[in-house]
Amino acid sequence: MKLGSFKMLLLMSALASSLLAQGNKYVESVVAPSVRAMTTPKMWDGIGEINVPISTNDELVQKHVRQGFLLLHAQWDLEAYRHFAAALEREPDCLMAYCGVVLSLIHPDHEWKDYRARAINRMVTLAEHKTGEGGDAVFTFPTNERDYALAIGSLVVSGLDVGAESFNNLKEKYPNDIQLSLLAPFLNRGRYNVFGNASMKQEKAVEEIKAVLDKNPKNPMVINFYMMTLVEAPHNAVDQKEEVLPYAKKLVEQGGENFPCWQMARGFAAWRAGEMELALDSYLKAVSLYEAWKKESKAHISDSDGLVRAYSFLAIVHYQMGNQKMADAVMAKLNLAKDARKTSAVYAYHDWRYDMMKVNMSLAAVADGDKAAIKTMLKQLPKINSQDKSKALVNKVIKAYQAFGLAKDHFYNGKMEESNKMSLLLGKLGVELMESQAEHRGKPYYSHLLILIQSLKVYRAEMLAEVAGDEVAYGFYQEAIDKQLMANRYFPPSVLYPLEYKLGQYYERKGDLKKARETYKIAIQRLPSHRGAKAAYDRLMQLLEE
């Protein structure tokens, strides 16, 4: 590993030249005020075991740092951050705690980028610090901890590819470090193609993590790593019910019943597998556990992103199970996110996702044949606030959805000229949104913006298929199918129906019932919770067997 990037960091900041004895000053500078205002974090049971090196004589510091790393791998960055901060309160110069702080805030769009930058500077300073003078000087911290710090710095400064290779080198250097045995293949994992075939890098990552799991079958951290490599795979790549859900259940069953992240993991795996009752139970428990944590920790809604995600998935599960009343009740709870800090991920979730959930539910009703629901969708769109310049991008997204809704409404009412005008406007706004997305990179809402833009592409392709006529409709339906986003643990889907469902309806209209049945089956594989596709498939199964 080269140190050039880190020496550049040292030169860039006066902080990096501080003496080792100035640790207390740095603790204050790397811990956000809202985190300092919370209570001391609890120790969670059932989240795994780890042998990460920590040079300290304070047993509680070791426990906090290890809890922090385990929580990072469980996707609870805020709680991990709290544990690393608690370790630094007791030992201000704990190098591995600074490493943890950097990883807790590693998301490029994080509102606390400045705290991350200071933590990186301090981490590098400590890693490079020496005790003694001249030729007798030796590094203060052991080599394995320094290697961790440099690999993490490489990941942040030089990007995923370089950072992943750094961790791969560490895995070879320290073969008994279980965290490195998991992180290295996970960071170096590949992708799946449109046919559901894993790349060689993906296959290798899954094989390496499975080998660690075979040696540590009861370690929740290892189980979760293995599950993470598969749970977001395309519908045609992995059998979620057989290959993933059993591991998610195991996380909860072997002591993780009261850990919200494991309930979330089981809920997502169950949802992907179409086990809706289990998904409902898991997300209900996750909400309850996050609410209890929020109260005990004196956390603000701004710092409760896990709770917000749990509510959003729970709302979708209720909706897909046909319980709109409960979905509405959960979304009312989700509306509390409007009181979050405007720089926080929670506020971005509200501003960019909450207001669109009912809109997408109405569009799903339209896909099921309820053409009147398009008027409901138009009424549900957020109001455009032209006076607030900070809302300019949000307004453009709302206008795009409005154009889509009006294009559909005019089409259903036989007003083709008006429908075409709105369709052209939708295309124009879509281009403008894509062209402007780069300037919003680094904002807390950036991920949501990308999802909304992609969802609009799906909706527009589907609409073009409807208005184009059967001769060319197939191409547009296939375009809509190809643009669908894969399932994501962090965000429930925006488009709440599989586009294969619409293609199946197209085949039915053409009289090709066997092709329609086959396409409905694929729709169910993509989104097992979609009742319309299930009903259509069952209907054609019965019809074709008679």
BELKATA-V103200 format. One line per field, one symbol per residue. burial: I if it has 16 or more other ideal C-beta (glycine too) atoms within 10 Angstrom, else O. A space follows every 50 residues. Layout:
burial->???
//
This chain:
burial->IOOOIIOOIIOOIOIIOIOOOOIOOIIOOIIIOIIOOIOOIOOIOOIIOI OIIIOIOOOOIIOIIIIIIIIIIIIIIIIIIIIIIIIIIOIIIIIIIIII IIIIIOOOOIIIOOIIIIIIIIIIIIIIIOOOOOOOOOOIIOOIIIIIII IIIIIIIIOOOOIIIIIIIIIOOIOOIIIIIIIIIIIIIOOIOOOOOIOO OIOOIIOIIOOIIOOIOOIIIIIIIIIIIIIIIIIOIIOIOOIIIOIIII IIOOOIOOIIIIIIIIIIIIIIIIIIOIIIIIIIIIIOIIIOIIOOIOII IIIIIIIIIIIIIIIIIIIIIOOOOIIOOIIOIIOIIOOIOOOIIIIIII IIIIIIIIIIIIIIIIIIOOOOIIOIIIOIIIOOOOOOOOIOIIIOIIII IIIIIIIIIIIOOOOOOOIOOIIOIIIOIIOOIOOOOOOOOOOIIIIIII IIIIIIIIIIIIIIIIIOOOOOIOOIIOIIIOIIOOIOIOIIIIIIIIII IIIIIIIIOOOOOOOIIOIIIIIIIIIIIIOIIIOIIOOIOOOOOO
//
